[in-house]
Amino acid sequence: MNRTLLIALFVTSISHAQWSTDPANNLIVGYGITPEIASDSNGGCYITYIQQVGIYDRILLERLNRYGYKPWGPYKQIVGALPGQTFAEITEDGFGGVIVSFVDVELVSPKEPPIQRLRVQRVDSSGNFLWGPNGMRVSVSETNQGDQAIVPDGYGGCVVAWKDTLSTIRLQRVDDLGTRAWGDSGLLVTATQYTPRLVTTSSNSFIIAFGTLLKQYSLSGDPGWGGQPVNVGFGTRTITAARDGGVIVYDGTGTSSNILIVTQKVDSSGDFAWNSPYVLLADSAIFNVLGNPISLTATGGATFAWRKTVGGVGDLRMQIVRSDGSTFFQFGGRPVSRVLSQKGPVGILPSDSSTSLFVWGDSRTPGGIYAQRVDTLAESFWDTNDVLLNIPQFGEMKVTTDGSGGCIGVGFHQFDFSIRALQVSRNGLLGKVITSAENEIRLDLPIQPILFQNYPNPFNPQTTIRFQLPHSAPIVLTLHNILGQRIRTLDSGIRSAGIHNAILEANHLPSGTYFYRLTTPQAVLTHKLLIIK
């Protein structure tokens, strides 16, 4: 029987789990402050938070599975070589585990600054520490280090950017074995007062942002773009990797009396891909020193959100920018919610190929965290009054995907410092996990990833590559020449169970035989294609 047809025989079911369905009583993970969250690539998440014990902080790491249960039981404590650990940042390792960067701290005396050394630790999905009991130092320099950013390197390791006491930004790659790949002290990026931002691109490079500048580095640590930074001309508080190897930058500019919300895409060669100097999304917006949320669309563009004063309140608005830099809605965008209220943007996640999930803090009665799923016409999929996720409002709310079109969020309650987590399905139901209820032909369904032959083949100038996943997983889809050299990344990231499509444009590729490769934690699959011009 055709496997594609079998997918249609699935029926959607909703599983009741440990996740709470009561927005006033969400799941308590622990007690502390400063939570961070990352997907576990299997419908659940990893969460870190900080507890103060005596004069020192400590970092606790929890894993919640897709149903909100703790498969490890008690937390794992992330420890270093010094008495205290703080300022954790986390990222997926690409293989179902997590990498935690943190500052190792020792107090010297009241008149001297504390010793602060940056370390990283990799933890697999079973809770095992992979880089020793104390993690790995990112730099052996005796300067103090902090303000770090961390991203996966695509091979089980990570790249970390940080600032030191010399007011310089440095960059280090730690490989999958926990080895410092770019020297004992990392790479010197620049001297600046700005805090770095960092992304991994689909073309297997790393973009670091600071101030108005971007710099590119390869997997081997070599600087790209001729060794020169690209100046986007406005702030770089929000950056995200585009699907074609470039990066999208998003921030405010203008004057204090007229904040402009602008964006620009820089391609893999360091050139502006959209109209210069930027794409103007809105004016008279409310400036956010932490940046505004952004999410990629399935067609190569992005969805943006920002706050704008409407009727005397800071409402939440959205705009979609297509892959060519044109805007979908008229200037000023569309409201995310039909309810006019004071809002603060928290996050955007793609729900499926044509909808995005927005999460925000809201002052309406009752005040709390709300969410809405919105399509490309800015039409609401859920209750037109939005879905209430949490009351009273979380502090430091962070979100990640649940792998099925919904999301998982974490924050802390300021009245008791409880770290609380919530889950909302793609149907807008709080605490109800969407799963697949199989019928009697369950055994005929694929249990391994499938890579289909591209169609059409041979082709010019465009073909579609399809692949199927049995469950949510991190993937990398790459194109290689006849010598096996990677020439393009077609898709990467965590993808949900089901069939996915990637479009290959051959406009800039010569005729000949190529190979495309799908890499997942379960398998590496390869097919051949032919370009004829």
MARVOZA-864134 format. One record per residue (C-alpha): residue number from 0; x, y, z. Coordinates in steps of 0.02 Angstrom, whole numbers. Layout:
MARVOZA-864134
NUM,X,Y,Z .
...
***
This chain:
MARVOZA-864134
0,0,0,0 .
1,62,175,-41 .
2,139,257,114 .
3,80,429,60 .
4,-99,367,61 .
5,-74,291,231 .
6,-42,461,306 .
7,-218,512,258 .
8,-286,366,361 .
9,-221,442,523 .
10,-346,532,632 .
11,-299,670,750 .
12,-321,635,934 .
13,-292,741,1087 .
14,-197,666,1232 .
15,-227,726,1410 .
16,-60,741,1497 .
17,22,817,1649 .
18,14,987,1565 .
19,-114,1095,1653 .
20,-273,1150,1566 .
21,-298,1287,1696 .
22,-210,1452,1652 .
23,-209,1500,1836 .
24,-120,1340,1887 .
25,10,1294,1757 .
26,139,1156,1783 .
27,271,1195,1916 .
28,443,1139,1857 .
29,543,1205,2005 .
30,584,1367,2095 .
31,703,1501,2038 .
32,724,1641,1911 .
33,787,1674,1735 .
34,717,1522,1643 .
35,779,1473,1470 .
36,701,1345,1353 .
37,751,1240,1202 .
38,663,1101,1107 .
39,712,920,1138 .
40,670,879,955 .
41,539,754,1013 .
42,391,862,1064 .
43,461,910,1235 .
44,588,1034,1297 .
45,740,1073,1403 .
46,729,1209,1535 .
47,866,1292,1637 .
48,838,1408,1784 .
49,941,1490,1920 .
50,931,1460,2109 .
51,1029,1557,2240 .
52,1106,1450,2376 .
53,1199,1554,2504 .
54,1307,1683,2414 .
55,1316,1585,2251 .
56,1196,1543,2111 .
57,1173,1370,2040 .
58,1100,1313,1872 .
59,970,1175,1863 .
60,926,1085,1702 .
61,760,995,1679 .
62,689,896,1535 .
63,501,887,1504 .
64,436,761,1377 .
65,292,800,1259 .
66,166,759,1396 .
67,245,870,1527 .
68,326,730,1628 .
69,508,726,1684 .
70,592,574,1605 .
71,750,606,1707 .
72,659,621,1872 .
73,749,755,1975 .
74,843,897,1892 .
75,1023,892,1835 .
76,1137,1024,1912 .
77,1258,1105,1791 .
78,1423,1128,1883 .
79,1591,1202,1836 .
80,1761,1217,1919 .
81,1717,1368,2028 .
82,1593,1380,2173 .
83,1449,1465,2080 .
84,1366,1453,1909 .
85,1249,1581,1830 .
86,1191,1666,1668 .
87,1142,1507,1574 .
88,1101,1504,1388 .
89,1046,1344,1300 .
90,1030,1275,1125 .
91,985,1110,1043 .
92,1136,1005,994 .
93,1050,940,836 .
94,1044,760,898 .
95,907,767,1028 .
96,1016,836,1168 .
97,1055,1010,1233 .
98,1208,1120,1257 .
99,1216,1240,1404 .
100,1334,1388,1410 .
101,1359,1467,1581 .
102,1470,1582,1682 .
103,1576,1498,1816 .
104,1595,1617,1964 .
105,1705,1638,2117 .
106,1695,1785,2238 .
107,1865,1855,2286 .
108,1835,1999,2406 .
109,1709,2141,2427 .
110,1832,2262,2346 .
111,1872,2154,2194 .
112,1762,2096,2050 .
113,1718,1911,2051 .
114,1810,1788,1938 .
115,1698,1744,1791 .
116,1746,1607,1667 .
117,1634,1546,1525 .
118,1602,1359,1509 .
119,1491,1243,1407 .
120,1414,1074,1445 .
121,1328,953,1326 .
122,1191,839,1396 .
123,1110,700,1296 .
124,925,655,1296 .
125,953,529,1437 .
126,1030,660,1550 .
127,1212,607,1531 .
128,1348,740,1538 .
129,1452,720,1379 .
130,1590,848,1413 .
131,1647,789,1583 .
132,1570,827,1752 .
133,1621,1011,1746 .
134,1597,1051,1564 .
135,1727,1133,1451 .
136,1807,1305,1464 .
137,1771,1408,1310 .
138,1931,1509,1330 .
139,2085,1485,1439 .
140,2109,1674,1448 .
141,2110,1742,1625 .
142,1998,1889,1576 .
143,1821,1891,1644 .
144,1692,1830,1519 .
145,1504,1849,1500 .
146,1359,1916,1394 .
147,1369,1758,1289 .
148,1267,1696,1143 .
149,1264,1513,1088 .
150,1208,1419,932 .
151,1230,1239,871 .
152,1371,1208,746 .
153,1269,1078,650 .
154,1382,933,701 .
155,1341,906,884 .
156,1447,1049,949 .
157,1417,1235,970 .
158,1482,1408,932 .
159,1488,1536,1073 .
160,1514,1724,1065 .
161,1552,1827,1220 .
162,1620,1990,1288 .
163,1769,2002,1405 .
164,1838,2132,1524 .
165,1944,2205,1384 .
166,1780,2259,1298 .
167,1814,2140,1155 .
168,1699,2011,1077 .
169,1773,1840,1046 .
170,1707,1683,960 .
171,1741,1499,993 .
172,1682,1335,920 .
173,1674,1184,1036 .
174,1656,1025,934 .
175,1550,872,973 .
176,1688,797,1081 .
177,1707,954,1186 .
178,1868,1014,1105 .
179,1905,1199,1076 .
180,1916,1205,886 .
181,1970,1387,864 .
182,2119,1397,980 .
183,2130,1407,1168 .
184,2064,1586,1174 .
185,1948,1585,1024 .
186,1943,1715,885 .
187,1952,1902,914 .
188,1802,1979,826 .
189,1808,2163,875 .
190,1824,2289,1015 .
191,1650,2356,1056 .
192,1530,2397,1197 .
193,1389,2300,1114 .
194,1323,2129,1167 .
195,1341,1999,1028 .
196,1201,1908,938 .
197,1236,1747,844 .
198,1154,1632,716 .
199,1198,1474,622 .
200,1153,1490,438 .
201,1089,1355,322 .
202,1249,1375,218 .
203,1350,1308,365 .
204,1422,1475,422 .
205,1400,1583,576 .
206,1347,1764,581 .
207,1389,1871,731 .
208,1300,2038,754 .
209,1350,2188,861 .
210,1291,2367,847 .
211,1250,2396,663 .
212,1377,2268,600 .
213,1378,2086,547 .
214,1528,1971,522 .
215,1531,1798,446 .
216,1640,1649,496 .
217,1655,1476,420 .
218,1653,1309,512 .
219,1843,1314,514 .
220,1844,1488,590 .
221,1893,1582,434 .
222,1813,1754,412 .
223,1696,1772,264 .
224,1643,1921,158 .
225,1825,1964,124 .
226,1858,1981,310 .
227,1754,2141,317 .
228,1596,2172,418 .
229,1432,2220,335 .
230,1350,2377,402 .
231,1160,2364,392 .
232,1143,2545,451 .
233,1026,2508,597 .
234,1024,2400,753 .
235,1045,2211,752 .
236,945,2166,909 .
237,849,2032,814 .
238,932,1920,685 .
239,881,1753,614 .
240,954,1638,482 .
241,862,1641,315 .
242,825,1478,226 .
243,949,1511,85 .
244,1108,1543,184 .
245,1083,1726,221 .
246,1024,1817,377 .
247,875,1930,413 .
248,906,2080,526 .
249,763,2170,614 .
250,764,2323,728 .
251,708,2501,755 .
252,788,2659,687 .
253,738,2840,658 .
254,716,2970,794 .
255,647,2965,970 .
256,490,3052,909 .
257,466,2932,762 .
258,533,2756,783 .
259,541,2662,617 .
260,526,2473,614 .
261,643,2410,478 .
262,719,2250,412 .
263,850,2194,287 .
264,910,2028,220 .
265,1097,2001,193 .
266,1134,1856,77 .
267,1273,1728,97 .
268,1391,1840,-3 .
269,1365,1988,114 .
270,1255,2088,-5 .
271,1087,2167,31 .
272,953,2053,-41 .
273,810,2175,-14 .
274,788,2357,-64 .
275,922,2471,6 .
276,938,2539,137 .
277,800,2433,215 .
278,619,2374,204 .
279,512,2495,304 .
280,375,2403,400 .
281,299,2540,508 .
282,329,2711,585 .
283,286,2787,754 .
284,317,2617,836 .
285,365,2582,1017 .
286,550,2548,1036 .
287,602,2384,1120 .
288,780,2378,1186 .
289,772,2186,1185 .
290,719,2175,1003 .
291,558,2115,923 .
292,507,1938,875 .
293,529,1867,700 .
294,487,1699,621 .
295,529,1624,451 .
296,392,1580,328 .
297,388,1421,225 .
298,411,1521,64 .
299,577,1602,110 .
300,512,1762,187 .
301,478,1809,368 .
302,340,1864,487 .
303,374,2015,599 .
304,287,2083,754 .
305,303,2249,845 .
306,207,2366,959 .
307,123,2525,901 .
308,16,2649,996 .
309,-164,2631,936 .
310,-306,2715,1028 .
311,-188,2762,1170 .
312,-124,2583,1200 .
313,26,2486,1138 .
314,-56,2357,1026 .
315,31,2213,935 .
316,45,2218,745 .
317,117,2102,612 .
318,188,2108,436 .
319,242,1972,315 .
320,390,2006,200 .
321,404,1893,49 .
322,569,1816,-7 .
323,596,1958,-132 .
324,577,2092,3 .
325,400,2147,-42 .
326,274,2167,99 .
327,112,2069,104 .
328,4,2197,193 .
329,-9,2384,167 .
330,112,2496,262 .
331,91,2479,450 .
332,42,2296,447 .
333,-110,2213,526 .
334,-161,2189,708 .
335,-123,2015,777 .
336,-274,2017,891 .
337,-449,2085,870 .
338,-447,2142,1051 .
339,-368,2314,1073 .
340,-262,2306,1232 .
341,-90,2345,1299 .
342,23,2207,1235 .
343,205,2159,1243 .
344,278,2045,1109 .
345,352,1883,1176 .
346,374,1769,1027 .
347,321,1702,857 .
348,334,1522,800 .
349,286,1444,633 .
350,137,1329,661 .
351,127,1256,486 .
352,169,1311,309 .
353,36,1448,308 .
354,8,1500,490 .
355,109,1574,633 .
356,82,1562,820 .
357,98,1727,916 .
358,122,1734,1105 .
359,117,1896,1205 .
360,88,1976,1374 .
361,-79,2067,1385 .
362,-157,2194,1505 .
363,-340,2153,1469 .
364,-448,2076,1605 .
365,-391,1950,1655 .
366,-212,2004,1622 .
367,-89,1868,1576 .
368,-6,1779,1430 .
369,-114,1759,1274 .
370,-88,1671,1108 .
371,-164,1669,934 .
372,-133,1568,776 .
373,-139,1682,623 .
374,-136,1642,437 .
375,-55,1741,296 .
376,-210,1850,281 .
377,-198,1896,467 .
378,-356,1795,501 .
379,-371,1712,672 .
380,-379,1521,679 .
381,-426,1514,862 .
382,-556,1600,971 .
383,-569,1779,909 .
384,-541,1836,1089 .
385,-375,1740,1086 .
386,-321,1598,1201 .
387,-273,1635,1381 .
388,-118,1535,1428 .
389,-71,1601,1599 .
390,-134,1714,1739 .
391,-58,1811,1820 .
392,69,1853,1686 .
393,233,1756,1686 .
394,397,1848,1707 .
395,533,1819,1575 .
396,420,1712,1465 .
397,511,1605,1334 .
398,435,1489,1203 .
399,485,1346,1090 .
400,394,1228,971 .
401,303,1072,1031 .
402,345,989,865 .
403,161,976,814 .
404,116,1155,769 .
405,90,1215,948 .
406,212,1281,1076 .
407,284,1258,1249 .
408,316,1409,1359 .
409,409,1439,1522 .
410,418,1585,1642 .
411,417,1619,1828 .
412,286,1686,1948 .
413,355,1836,2040 .
414,250,1806,2196 .
415,326,1636,2238 .
416,469,1620,2109 .
417,398,1457,2043 .
418,460,1408,1870 .
419,304,1363,1773 .
420,282,1282,1603 .
421,132,1272,1487 .
422,87,1191,1322 .
423,-42,1243,1193 .
424,-87,1136,1043 .
425,-102,1198,864 .
426,-291,1191,893 .
427,-277,1321,1031 .
428,-310,1200,1173 .
429,-209,1227,1331 .
430,-126,1072,1401 .
431,-191,950,1270 .
432,-58,865,1165 .
433,-98,820,984 .
434,-41,645,938 .
435,-79,526,796 .
436,-203,388,834 .
437,-159,245,720 .
438,-283,121,648 .
439,-258,-63,617 .
440,-134,-38,473 .
441,-8,41,594 .
442,127,-86,547 .
443,130,-25,366 .
444,183,150,415 .
445,366,199,395 .
446,472,195,551 .
447,623,274,465 .
448,641,439,369 .
449,606,429,182 .
450,690,534,48 .
451,591,535,-116 .
452,659,557,-291 .
453,647,739,-344 .
454,516,786,-474 .
455,537,832,-613 .
456,704,749,-650 .
457,799,797,-758 .
458,745,978,-734 .
459,776,1161,-771 .
460,759,1278,-681 .
461,661,1211,-531 .
462,625,1045,-447 .
463,541,986,-287 .
464,625,873,-161 .
465,509,783,-40 .
466,551,691,120 .
467,449,609,256 .
468,485,597,443 .
469,406,469,561 .
470,418,595,705 .
471,482,771,741 .
472,670,778,718 .
473,815,893,673 .
474,860,878,488 .
475,984,947,363 .
476,948,934,176 .
477,1100,974,69 .
478,1151,977,-114 .
479,1320,907,-168 .
480,1418,905,-330 .
481,1487,749,-415 .
482,1643,759,-305 .
483,1538,753,-148 .
484,1570,935,-101 .
485,1425,1024,-16 .
486,1369,1172,-122 .
487,1203,1220,-43 .
488,1093,1186,109 .
489,912,1169,53 .
490,829,1150,223 .
491,881,1131,404 .
492,807,1137,578 .
493,677,1040,676 .
494,538,974,565 .
495,376,891,620 .
496,317,716,576 .
497,247,701,400 .
498,295,750,222 .
499,396,906,185 .
500,443,991,22 .
501,601,1088,-24 .
502,619,1187,-186 .
503,785,1184,-278 .
504,817,1329,-396 .
505,952,1290,-524 .
506,969,1463,-602 .
507,1150,1481,-546 .
508,1203,1299,-561 .
509,1284,1224,-716 .
510,1215,1072,-803 .
511,1268,905,-733 .
512,1240,770,-604 .
513,1214,815,-421 .
514,1170,725,-262 .
515,1050,780,-125 .
516,1069,713,51 .
517,949,708,199 .
518,1035,694,368 .
519,932,650,523 .
520,975,570,691 .
521,906,406,623 .
522,980,397,449 .
523,1077,481,308 .
524,989,462,139 .
525,1052,514,-34 .
526,977,525,-210 .
527,1043,584,-377 .
528,971,723,-485 .
529,1013,794,-656 .
530,1011,975,-714 .
531,996,1001,-903 .
532,1009,1175,-978 .
***
